[in-house]
Amino acid sequence: MLDSDLAELYGVPTKVLNQAVKRNEERFPEGFMFQLNQAEYKSLRSQFVTLEKGRGKYPKYLPLVFTEQGVAMLSSVLRSKRAIQVNIAIMKTFVKLRELLSTHRDLAEKLATLESKYDSQFKVVFEAIRQLMLPPETPRRKIGFHSD
């Protein structure tokens, strides 16, 4: 997670979060966080269609990115009640995401095993199942006035 996103969740300025991390560098070894390089940051910024103009709108330094372990360590650095609540919510989200990924991976492996067992006459069935496993596309809004 980006330092700016975490700072927003914790309700502190990004500068304050980064200062707390720098004061406690020994708590953030390699694998807990890293700093984006210029190319990564440029790619990240290009994801936003319009950029606001004005002095101080963009960070002077390249952003820090925290891994799951780094986010967990932030609770010991930022000691507010909000930081504790946010950390608990983030950890629960990481656990749920890991569960979803492992369930989906297990299902894909079982499907591959079944597919290898049966001949090509069931290829259409397996392809249909794979399509059902894909995440649903978000429906586009209809443009114009609607009476319903």
Wavefront OBJ file of the C-alpha trace (Angstrom):
o trace
v 0.000 0.000 0.000
v 1.233 3.499 -0.812
v 2.301 5.791 2.016
v -0.223 8.430 0.925
v -3.108 5.932 0.985
v -2.115 4.678 4.421
v -1.719 8.216 5.728
v -5.229 9.027 4.536
v -6.608 5.939 6.279
v -4.763 6.795 9.503
v -5.888 10.418 9.318
v -2.373 11.891 9.313
v -0.410 13.789 6.662
v 1.877 11.606 4.527
v 4.858 13.583 5.793
v 4.032 12.644 9.408
v 3.711 8.945 8.527
v 7.046 8.961 6.662
v 8.786 10.813 9.503
v 7.545 8.213 12.002
v 8.869 5.441 9.741
v 12.274 7.149 9.339
v 12.568 7.563 13.125
v 11.984 3.817 13.481
v 13.919 2.454 10.483
v 15.033 -0.641 12.416
v 11.373 -1.750 12.570
v 11.130 -1.751 8.754
v 13.713 -4.138 7.318
v 13.840 -5.118 3.657
v 10.586 -6.826 2.709
v 8.448 -4.596 4.945
v 8.560 -1.575 2.644
v 10.355 -0.158 -0.377
v 10.544 3.096 -2.271
v 9.237 3.380 -5.823
v 11.803 4.276 -8.453
v 11.249 7.155 -10.873
v 9.882 4.930 -13.687
v 7.399 3.211 -11.344
v 6.254 6.536 -9.953
v 5.829 7.980 -13.455
v 3.778 4.923 -14.444
v 1.649 5.320 -11.334
v 1.028 8.999 -12.039
v 0.070 8.226 -15.648
v -2.866 6.177 -14.330
v -4.614 9.432 -13.422
v -6.139 11.206 -16.404
v -5.897 14.782 -15.125
v -3.336 16.252 -12.811
v -4.075 19.168 -10.522
v -1.907 22.213 -10.932
v -0.352 24.168 -8.128
v 2.558 24.328 -5.783
v 2.829 21.480 -3.288
v 0.268 19.235 -5.001
v 2.749 16.415 -5.618
v 5.333 14.839 -3.339
v 8.926 15.996 -3.458
v 10.143 12.481 -2.651
v 9.311 9.156 -4.261
v 6.535 7.347 -2.371
v 7.090 4.482 0.049
v 5.167 1.261 -0.501
v 4.387 -1.017 2.448
v 3.927 -4.782 2.338
v 1.564 -6.638 4.645
v 4.305 -6.940 7.279
v 5.113 -3.238 6.952
v 1.480 -2.268 7.466
v 1.387 -4.462 10.568
v 4.530 -2.766 11.887
v 2.979 0.677 11.397
v 0.677 0.023 14.356
v 3.708 0.062 16.662
v 4.947 3.326 15.149
v 1.623 5.184 14.961
v 0.046 4.756 18.375
v -3.361 6.396 18.020
v -6.652 4.553 18.530
v -7.508 5.185 14.882
v -4.193 3.595 13.798
v -5.043 0.460 15.773
v -8.548 0.240 14.256
v -7.262 0.842 10.730
v -4.522 -1.778 11.160
v -7.028 -4.380 12.329
v -9.245 -3.672 9.310
v -6.289 -3.855 6.899
v -5.036 -7.141 8.401
v -8.522 -8.672 8.126
v -8.634 -7.582 4.476
v -5.233 -9.167 3.756
v -6.356 -12.447 5.378
v -9.609 -12.468 3.380
v -7.731 -11.722 0.151
v -5.296 -14.574 0.846
v -8.219 -16.946 1.481
v -9.897 -15.932 -1.780
v -6.689 -16.387 -3.761
v -5.993 -19.834 -2.324
v -9.579 -20.977 -2.916
v -9.465 -19.796 -6.518
v -6.050 -21.431 -7.055
v -7.305 -24.747 -5.629
v -10.331 -24.673 -7.910
v -8.165 -23.941 -10.964
v -5.825 -26.834 -10.090
v -8.756 -29.261 -9.678
v -10.195 -28.137 -12.997
v -6.835 -28.666 -14.741
v -6.605 -32.172 -13.249
v -10.108 -33.053 -14.442
v -9.413 -31.613 -17.869
v -6.302 -33.741 -18.281
v -8.259 -36.878 -17.320
v -11.009 -36.482 -19.879
v -10.718 -36.270 -23.630
v -11.496 -33.360 -25.931
v -15.258 -34.010 -26.044
v -15.547 -32.175 -22.722
v -13.362 -29.263 -23.825
v -16.408 -27.035 -24.317
v -17.634 -27.818 -20.786
v -14.261 -26.976 -19.249
v -14.044 -23.762 -21.246
v -17.516 -22.752 -20.003
v -16.462 -23.442 -16.398
v -13.340 -21.304 -16.876
v -15.527 -18.460 -18.148
v -17.710 -18.767 -15.035
v -14.612 -18.517 -12.827
v -13.670 -15.112 -14.292
v -14.675 -12.099 -12.189
v -17.852 -10.423 -13.446
v -17.511 -7.346 -15.595
v -18.913 -4.206 -14.066
v -21.975 -3.104 -16.035
v -21.732 0.224 -17.785
v -24.238 2.893 -16.913
v -26.760 3.772 -19.545
v -26.358 7.324 -20.786
v -29.332 9.679 -20.905
v -32.565 10.170 -18.992
v -34.299 7.070 -17.613
v -37.734 7.104 -16.041
v -37.253 4.035 -13.836
l 1 2 3 4 5 6 7 8 9 10 11 12 13 14 15 16 17 18 19 20 21 22 23 24 25 26 27 28 29 30 31 32 33 34 35 36 37 38 39 40 41 42 43 44 45 46 47 48 49 50 51 52 53 54 55 56 57 58 59 60 61 62 63 64 65 66 67 68 69 70 71 72 73 74 75 76 77 78 79 80 81 82 83 84 85 86 87 88 89 90 91 92 93 94 95 96 97 98 99 100 101 102 103 104 105 106 107 108 109 110 111 112 113 114 115 116 117 118 119 120 121 122 123 124 125 126 127 128 129 130 131 132 133 134 135 136 137 138 139 140 141 142 143 144 145 146 147 148
